[in-house]
């Protein structure tokens, strides 16, 4: 099965899956960093009092804290460096 059958290069399915999964983990981390970078600006633009903005900032801190916890608990560093084997079904 090929997405682009006219493309003359063939890659082994195992290697392609490993590369795809590795890049998916990195993409997940980069999306989180980008969203976190916009958080402060989003809180500043919210209408309302300082108390409401402080609550949003604390909510962001809670999300950040859980993200760090989940990052460590789910062994993301091993997945980002391809130390961990990823289990998936071989459908080809």
PEUR-V544338 format. One record per run of one state. SS is the DSSP state (H for helix, E for strand, - for the rest). FROM is the first residue (numbers start at 0). TO is the last residue. If there is no record, write none. Layout:
# PEUR-V544338
SS;FROM;TO
SS;FROM;TO
This chain:
# PEUR-V544338
-;0;11
H;12;44
-;45;48
H;49;72
-;73;74
H;75;79
-;80;91
